[in-house]
Amino acid sequence: MHSLVGVFIKSDKEEQLENSTAMIYPFKIIFPMNKVRVYYCRNRYERSKWLHHLKNAVGYSTIDDFYEIQVRL
């Protein structure tokens, strides 16, 4: 079991399984000391759901959550 304190959560580009037409949808949890764990989902919706719940659990936010970035004035 890992603590999620201080982690970064990152969605990765979808990948095609070797010798198959099936796609997998990875995301990474990057722990302190750069320990990376990659998790795979079967579809975009499932990955989106995991990312949403994980980000809510750790209080994860980005600047885009608070500000709208536009053209410089």
Biopython code that builds the backbone (N, CA, C, O; Angstrom):
import numpy as np
from Bio.PDB.StructureBuilder import StructureBuilder

atoms = [
    (1, "MET", "N", (0.844, -1.158, 0.000)),
    (1, "MET", "CA", (0.000, 0.000, 0.000)),
    (1, "MET", "C", (0.899, 1.234, 0.000)),
    (1, "MET", "O", (1.913, 1.266, 0.697)),
    (2, "HIS", "N", (0.530, 2.238, -0.773)),
    (2, "HIS", "CA", (1.298, 3.478, -0.879)),
    (2, "HIS", "C", (0.469, 4.655, -0.388)),
    (2, "HIS", "O", (-0.753, 4.685, -0.540)),
    (3, "SER", "N", (1.146, 5.607, 0.194)),
    (3, "SER", "CA", (0.506, 6.863, 0.537)),
    (3, "SER", "C", (0.496, 7.734, -0.723)),
    (3, "SER", "O", (1.455, 7.725, -1.495)),
    (4, "LEU", "N", (-0.571, 8.473, -0.923)),
    (4, "LEU", "CA", (-0.666, 9.332, -2.095)),
    (4, "LEU", "C", (-0.243, 10.770, -1.803)),
    (4, "LEU", "O", (-0.502, 11.671, -2.601)),
    (5, "VAL", "N", (0.406, 10.984, -0.665)),
    (5, "VAL", "CA", (0.876, 12.321, -0.307)),
    (5, "VAL", "C", (2.055, 12.684, -1.207)),
    (5, "VAL", "O", (3.032, 11.940, -1.292)),
    (6, "GLY", "N", (1.960, 13.817, -1.868)),
    (6, "GLY", "CA", (3.061, 14.313, -2.690)),
    (6, "GLY", "C", (3.202, 13.667, -4.054)),
    (6, "GLY", "O", (4.254, 13.786, -4.683)),
    (7, "VAL", "N", (2.170, 12.987, -4.528)),
    (7, "VAL", "CA", (2.267, 12.329, -5.840)),
    (7, "VAL", "C", (1.810, 13.263, -6.962)),
    (7, "VAL", "O", (1.066, 14.218, -6.740)),
    (8, "PHE", "N", (2.277, 12.956, -8.164)),
    (8, "PHE", "CA", (1.792, 13.590, -9.379)),
    (8, "PHE", "C", (1.042, 12.534, -10.168)),
    (8, "PHE", "O", (1.417, 11.361, -10.159)),
    (9, "ILE", "N", (-0.012, 12.943, -10.849)),
    (9, "ILE", "CA", (-0.823, 12.016, -11.628)),
    (9, "ILE", "C", (-0.817, 12.502, -13.060)),
    (9, "ILE", "O", (-1.115, 13.665, -13.331)),
    (10, "LYS", "N", (-0.474, 11.606, -13.984)),
    (10, "LYS", "CA", (-0.309, 12.009, -15.381)),
    (10, "LYS", "C", (-0.962, 11.001, -16.316)),
    (10, "LYS", "O", (-0.746, 9.795, -16.195)),
    (11, "SER", "N", (-1.754, 11.500, -17.239)),
    (11, "SER", "CA", (-2.356, 10.661, -18.265)),
    (11, "SER", "C", (-1.350, 10.501, -19.396)),
    (11, "SER", "O", (-0.727, 11.478, -19.812)),
    (12, "ASP", "N", (-1.187, 9.290, -19.894)),
    (12, "ASP", "CA", (-0.262, 9.039, -20.997)),
    (12, "ASP", "C", (-1.013, 8.773, -22.295)),
    (12, "ASP", "O", (-2.228, 8.576, -22.304)),
    (13, "LYS", "N", (-0.259, 8.771, -23.388)),
    (13, "LYS", "CA", (-0.827, 8.516, -24.710)),
    (13, "LYS", "C", (-1.239, 7.048, -24.822)),
    (13, "LYS", "O", (-0.544, 6.154, -24.339)),
    (14, "GLU", "N", (-2.378, 6.822, -25.469)),
    (14, "GLU", "CA", (-2.845, 5.443, -25.624)),
    (14, "GLU", "C", (-1.852, 4.642, -26.453)),
    (14, "GLU", "O", (-1.131, 5.188, -27.288)),
    (15, "GLU", "N", (-1.832, 3.350, -26.208)),
    (15, "GLU", "CA", (-0.896, 2.449, -26.869)),
    (15, "GLU", "C", (-1.649, 1.267, -27.455)),
    (15, "GLU", "O", (-2.708, 0.875, -26.966)),
    (16, "GLN", "N", (-1.079, 0.711, -28.508)),
    (16, "GLN", "CA", (-1.656, -0.495, -29.101)),
    (16, "GLN", "C", (-0.891, -1.697, -28.560)),
    (16, "GLN", "O", (0.339, -1.698, -28.518)),
    (17, "LEU", "N", (-1.634, -2.716, -28.150)),
    (17, "LEU", "CA", (-0.998, -3.932, -27.652)),
    (17, "LEU", "C", (-0.253, -4.631, -28.786)),
    (17, "LEU", "O", (-0.698, -4.626, -29.934)),
    (18, "GLU", "N", (0.879, -5.228, -28.448)),
    (18, "GLU", "CA", (1.641, -5.963, -29.453)),
    (18, "GLU", "C", (0.827, -7.137, -29.991)),
    (18, "GLU", "O", (0.119, -7.809, -29.241)),
    (19, "ASN", "N", (0.932, -7.370, -31.269)),
    (19, "ASN", "CA", (0.246, -8.481, -31.939)),
    (19, "ASN", "C", (-1.270, -8.441, -31.745)),
    (19, "ASN", "O", (-1.923, -9.482, -31.682)),
    (20, "SER", "N", (-1.821, -7.234, -31.652)),
    (20, "SER", "CA", (-3.248, -7.098, -31.439)),
    (20, "SER", "C", (-3.717, -5.744, -31.967)),
    (20, "SER", "O", (-2.914, -4.840, -32.197)),
    (21, "THR", "N", (-5.013, -5.624, -32.153)),
    (21, "THR", "CA", (-5.578, -4.340, -32.551)),
    (21, "THR", "C", (-6.142, -3.597, -31.347)),
    (21, "THR", "O", (-6.619, -2.469, -31.469)),
    (22, "ALA", "N", (-6.085, -4.239, -30.185)),
    (22, "ALA", "CA", (-6.632, -3.641, -28.964)),
    (22, "ALA", "C", (-5.768, -2.473, -28.485)),
    (22, "ALA", "O", (-4.541, -2.500, -28.589)),
    (23, "MET", "N", (-6.434, -1.457, -27.964)),
    (23, "MET", "CA", (-5.755, -0.293, -27.419)),
    (23, "MET", "C", (-5.822, -0.341, -25.887)),
    (23, "MET", "O", (-6.791, -0.833, -25.309)),
    (24, "ILE", "N", (-4.773, 0.180, -25.246)),
    (24, "ILE", "CA", (-4.772, 0.326, -23.798)),
    (24, "ILE", "C", (-4.536, 1.804, -23.476)),
    (24, "ILE", "O", (-3.916, 2.532, -24.251)),
    (25, "TYR", "N", (-5.033, 2.219, -22.337)),
    (25, "TYR", "CA", (-5.020, 3.629, -21.955)),
    (25, "TYR", "C", (-4.299, 3.787, -20.618)),
    (25, "TYR", "O", (-4.897, 3.589, -19.560)),
    (26, "PRO", "N", (-3.007, 4.145, -20.665)),
    (26, "PRO", "CA", (-2.220, 4.215, -19.433)),
    (26, "PRO", "C", (-2.310, 5.555, -18.714)),
    (26, "PRO", "O", (-2.613, 6.586, -19.314)),
    (27, "PHE", "N", (-2.039, 5.510, -17.419)),
    (27, "PHE", "CA", (-1.791, 6.717, -16.643)),
    (27, "PHE", "C", (-0.711, 6.386, -15.620)),
    (27, "PHE", "O", (-0.533, 5.233, -15.229)),
    (28, "LYS", "N", (0.002, 7.423, -15.200)),
    (28, "LYS", "CA", (1.106, 7.239, -14.269)),
    (28, "LYS", "C", (0.808, 7.921, -12.951)),
    (28, "LYS", "O", (0.182, 8.979, -12.898)),
    (29, "ILE", "N", (1.274, 7.286, -11.894)),
    (29, "ILE", "CA", (1.325, 7.928, -10.593)),
    (29, "ILE", "C", (2.808, 8.027, -10.264)),
    (29, "ILE", "O", (3.502, 7.014, -10.169)),
    (30, "ILE", "N", (3.286, 9.257, -10.090)),
    (30, "ILE", "CA", (4.697, 9.498, -9.833)),
    (30, "ILE", "C", (4.841, 9.859, -8.354)),
    (30, "ILE", "O", (4.388, 10.911, -7.903)),
    (31, "PHE", "N", (5.479, 8.963, -7.625)),
    (31, "PHE", "CA", (5.671, 9.121, -6.194)),
    (31, "PHE", "C", (6.940, 9.929, -5.927)),
    (31, "PHE", "O", (7.784, 10.072, -6.811)),
    (32, "PRO", "N", (7.074, 10.454, -4.712)),
    (32, "PRO", "CA", (8.330, 11.133, -4.363)),
    (32, "PRO", "C", (9.521, 10.198, -4.614)),
    (32, "PRO", "O", (9.385, 8.975, -4.586)),
    (33, "MET", "N", (10.667, 10.791, -4.853)),
    (33, "MET", "CA", (11.893, 10.058, -5.213)),
    (33, "MET", "C", (11.784, 9.457, -6.620)),
    (33, "MET", "O", (12.502, 8.513, -6.952)),
    (34, "ASN", "N", (10.879, 10.010, -7.449)),
    (34, "ASN", "CA", (10.695, 9.599, -8.845)),
    (34, "ASN", "C", (10.384, 8.124, -9.028)),
    (34, "ASN", "O", (10.811, 7.521, -10.013)),
    (35, "LYS", "N", (9.665, 7.551, -8.121)),
    (35, "LYS", "CA", (9.198, 6.170, -8.273)),
    (35, "LYS", "C", (7.903, 6.229, -9.072)),
    (35, "LYS", "O", (6.918, 6.813, -8.619)),
    (36, "VAL", "N", (7.899, 5.632, -10.253)),
    (36, "VAL", "CA", (6.770, 5.721, -11.180)),
    (36, "VAL", "C", (6.045, 4.381, -11.246)),
    (36, "VAL", "O", (6.663, 3.323, -11.366)),
    (37, "ARG", "N", (4.737, 4.454, -11.165)),
    (37, "ARG", "CA", (3.878, 3.281, -11.359)),
    (37, "ARG", "C", (2.934, 3.586, -12.510)),
    (37, "ARG", "O", (2.272, 4.624, -12.522)),
    (38, "VAL", "N", (2.875, 2.680, -13.473)),
    (38, "VAL", "CA", (2.007, 2.858, -14.638)),
    (38, "VAL", "C", (0.835, 1.894, -14.499)),
    (38, "VAL", "O", (1.018, 0.708, -14.226)),
    (39, "TYR", "N", (-0.361, 2.419, -14.688)),
    (39, "TYR", "CA", (-1.583, 1.620, -14.629)),
    (39, "TYR", "C", (-2.272, 1.703, -15.986)),
    (39, "TYR", "O", (-2.210, 2.738, -16.650)),
    (40, "TYR", "N", (-2.922, 0.630, -16.399)),
    (40, "TYR", "CA", (-3.551, 0.561, -17.714)),
    (40, "TYR", "C", (-5.048, 0.323, -17.583)),
    (40, "TYR", "O", (-5.502, -0.450, -16.740)),
    (41, "CYS", "N", (-5.802, 1.002, -18.433)),
    (41, "CYS", "CA", (-7.251, 0.828, -18.478)),
    (41, "CYS", "C", (-7.651, 0.337, -19.858)),
    (41, "CYS", "O", (-6.891, 0.456, -20.819)),
    (42, "ARG", "N", (-8.847, -0.212, -19.943)),
    (42, "ARG", "CA", (-9.333, -0.776, -21.206)),
    (42, "ARG", "C", (-9.915, 0.258, -22.155)),
    (42, "ARG", "O", (-9.970, 0.036, -23.365)),
    (43, "ASN", "N", (-10.351, 1.393, -21.605)),
    (43, "ASN", "CA", (-10.937, 2.433, -22.465)),
    (43, "ASN", "C", (-10.710, 3.812, -21.845)),
    (43, "ASN", "O", (-10.322, 3.932, -20.683)),
    (44, "ARG", "N", (-10.961, 4.850, -22.648)),
    (44, "ARG", "CA", (-10.755, 6.235, -22.192)),
    (44, "ARG", "C", (-11.649, 6.585, -21.008)),
    (44, "ARG", "O", (-11.226, 7.272, -20.078)),
    (45, "TYR", "N", (-12.871, 6.112, -21.052)),
    (45, "TYR", "CA", (-13.821, 6.427, -19.989)),
    (45, "TYR", "C", (-13.334, 5.885, -18.645)),
    (45, "TYR", "O", (-13.385, 6.581, -17.631)),
    (46, "GLU", "N", (-12.870, 4.656, -18.647)),
    (46, "GLU", "CA", (-12.373, 4.034, -17.419)),
    (46, "GLU", "C", (-11.163, 4.811, -16.883)),
    (46, "GLU", "O", (-11.070, 5.069, -15.683)),
    (47, "ARG", "N", (-10.233, 5.184, -17.785)),
    (47, "ARG", "CA", (-9.064, 5.968, -17.366)),
    (47, "ARG", "C", (-9.494, 7.319, -16.798)),
    (47, "ARG", "O", (-8.981, 7.761, -15.769)),
    (48, "SER", "N", (-10.429, 7.963, -17.469)),
    (48, "SER", "CA", (-10.920, 9.258, -17.026)),
    (48, "SER", "C", (-11.521, 9.165, -15.618)),
    (48, "SER", "O", (-11.304, 10.034, -14.774)),
    (49, "LYS", "N", (-12.276, 8.096, -15.389)),
    (49, "LYS", "CA", (-12.895, 7.875, -14.084)),
    (49, "LYS", "C", (-11.830, 7.692, -12.993)),
    (49, "LYS", "O", (-11.932, 8.291, -11.923)),
    (50, "TRP", "N", (-10.821, 6.873, -13.261)),
    (50, "TRP", "CA", (-9.737, 6.661, -12.306)),
    (50, "TRP", "C", (-9.016, 7.973, -12.011)),
    (50, "TRP", "O", (-8.771, 8.303, -10.851)),
    (51, "LEU", "N", (-8.676, 8.724, -13.068)),
    (51, "LEU", "CA", (-7.958, 9.978, -12.877)),
    (51, "LEU", "C", (-8.780, 10.962, -12.043)),
    (51, "LEU", "O", (-8.249, 11.626, -11.154)),
    (52, "HIS", "N", (-10.054, 11.048, -12.331)),
    (52, "HIS", "CA", (-10.931, 11.955, -11.598)),
    (52, "HIS", "C", (-10.950, 11.615, -10.111)),
    (52, "HIS", "O", (-10.786, 12.501, -9.273)),
    (53, "HIS", "N", (-11.147, 10.358, -9.782)),
    (53, "HIS", "CA", (-11.240, 9.942, -8.380)),
    (53, "HIS", "C", (-9.900, 10.061, -7.655)),
    (53, "HIS", "O", (-9.857, 10.464, -6.492)),
    (54, "LEU", "N", (-8.814, 9.713, -8.333)),
    (54, "LEU", "CA", (-7.495, 9.842, -7.705)),
    (54, "LEU", "C", (-7.161, 11.302, -7.429)),
    (54, "LEU", "O", (-6.673, 11.640, -6.350)),
    (55, "LYS", "N", (-7.425, 12.166, -8.408)),
    (55, "LYS", "CA", (-7.136, 13.592, -8.230)),
    (55, "LYS", "C", (-7.977, 14.187, -7.105)),
    (55, "LYS", "O", (-7.484, 15.008, -6.330)),
    (56, "ASN", "N", (-9.218, 13.788, -7.011)),
    (56, "ASN", "CA", (-10.060, 14.260, -5.902)),
    (56, "ASN", "C", (-9.541, 13.768, -4.555)),
    (56, "ASN", "O", (-9.558, 14.509, -3.573)),
    (57, "ALA", "N", (-9.080, 12.521, -4.509)),
    (57, "ALA", "CA", (-8.610, 11.938, -3.253)),
    (57, "ALA", "C", (-7.366, 12.646, -2.720)),
    (57, "ALA", "O", (-7.211, 12.799, -1.509)),
    (58, "VAL", "N", (-6.482, 13.079, -3.617)),
    (58, "VAL", "CA", (-5.238, 13.710, -3.158)),
    (58, "VAL", "C", (-5.309, 15.231, -3.170)),
    (58, "VAL", "O", (-4.354, 15.898, -2.771)),
    (59, "GLY", "N", (-6.433, 15.788, -3.623)),
    (59, "GLY", "CA", (-6.556, 17.243, -3.692)),
    (59, "GLY", "C", (-5.715, 17.836, -4.800)),
    (59, "GLY", "O", (-5.251, 18.972, -4.705)),
    (60, "TYR", "N", (-5.522, 17.061, -5.851)),
    (60, "TYR", "CA", (-4.681, 17.458, -6.982)),
    (60, "TYR", "C", (-5.365, 18.546, -7.795)),
    (60, "TYR", "O", (-6.557, 18.453, -8.085)),
    (61, "SER", "N", (-4.613, 19.575, -8.162)),
    (61, "SER", "CA", (-5.173, 20.624, -8.995)),
    (61, "SER", "C", (-4.069, 21.222, -9.861)),
    (61, "SER", "O", (-2.886, 21.095, -9.546)),
    (62, "THR", "N", (-4.459, 21.868, -10.942)),
    (62, "THR", "CA", (-3.519, 22.551, -11.818)),
    (62, "THR", "C", (-3.932, 24.008, -11.919)),
    (62, "THR", "O", (-5.013, 24.385, -11.467)),
    (63, "ILE", "N", (-3.094, 24.810, -12.498)),
    (63, "ILE", "CA", (-3.405, 26.229, -12.652)),
    (63, "ILE", "C", (-4.667, 26.420, -13.485)),
    (63, "ILE", "O", (-5.409, 27.381, -13.285)),
    (64, "ASP", "N", (-4.908, 25.496, -14.425)),
    (64, "ASP", "CA", (-6.098, 25.578, -15.284)),
    (64, "ASP", "C", (-7.397, 25.386, -14.499)),
    (64, "ASP", "O", (-8.466, 25.791, -14.955)),
    (65, "ASP", "N", (-7.304, 24.773, -13.326)),
    (65, "ASP", "CA", (-8.488, 24.591, -12.493)),
    (65, "ASP", "C", (-8.966, 25.907, -11.884)),
    (65, "ASP", "O", (-10.133, 26.035, -11.511)),
    (66, "PHE", "N", (-8.064, 26.884, -11.784)),
    (66, "PHE", "CA", (-8.385, 28.143, -11.124)),
    (66, "PHE", "C", (-8.391, 29.358, -12.044)),
    (66, "PHE", "O", (-9.066, 30.350, -11.773)),
    (67, "TYR", "N", (-7.623, 29.270, -13.149)),
    (67, "TYR", "CA", (-7.481, 30.411, -14.035)),
    (67, "TYR", "C", (-7.737, 30.008, -15.484)),
    (67, "TYR", "O", (-7.538, 28.856, -15.869)),
    (68, "GLU", "N", (-8.172, 30.957, -16.261)),
    (68, "GLU", "CA", (-8.344, 30.744, -17.694)),
    (68, "GLU", "C", (-7.176, 31.442, -18.387)),
    (68, "GLU", "O", (-7.055, 32.665, -18.332)),
    (69, "ILE", "N", (-6.324, 30.663, -19.034)),
    (69, "ILE", "CA", (-5.146, 31.206, -19.699)),
    (69, "ILE", "C", (-5.559, 31.726, -21.072)),
    (69, "ILE", "O", (-6.125, 30.991, -21.881)),
    (70, "GLN", "N", (-5.270, 32.997, -21.323)),
    (70, "GLN", "CA", (-5.629, 33.613, -22.592)),
    (70, "GLN", "C", (-4.427, 34.333, -23.182)),
    (70, "GLN", "O", (-3.311, 34.237, -22.671)),
    (71, "VAL", "N", (-4.675, 35.046, -24.254)),
    (71, "VAL", "CA", (-3.638, 35.815, -24.924)),
    (71, "VAL", "C", (-3.145, 36.917, -23.991)),
    (71, "VAL", "O", (-3.921, 37.506, -23.237)),
    (72, "ARG", "N", (-1.861, 37.181, -24.054)),
    (72, "ARG", "CA", (-1.280, 38.222, -23.208)),
    (72, "ARG", "C", (-1.872, 39.588, -23.536)),
    (72, "ARG", "O", (-2.067, 39.929, -24.703)),
    (73, "LEU", "N", (-2.151, 40.356, -22.506)),
    (73, "LEU", "CA", (-2.721, 41.694, -22.690)),
    (73, "LEU", "C", (-1.674, 42.719, -23.043)),
    (73, "LEU", "O", (-1.997, 43.892, -23.229)),
]
sb = StructureBuilder()
sb.init_structure("model")
sb.init_model(0)
sb.init_chain("A")
sb.init_seg("    ")
for serial, (resi, resn, name, xyz) in enumerate(atoms, 1):
    if name == "N":
        sb.init_residue(resn, " ", resi, " ")
    sb.init_atom(name, np.array(xyz, "f"), 0.0, 1.0, " ", f" {name:<3s}", serial, name[0])
structure = sb.get_structure()
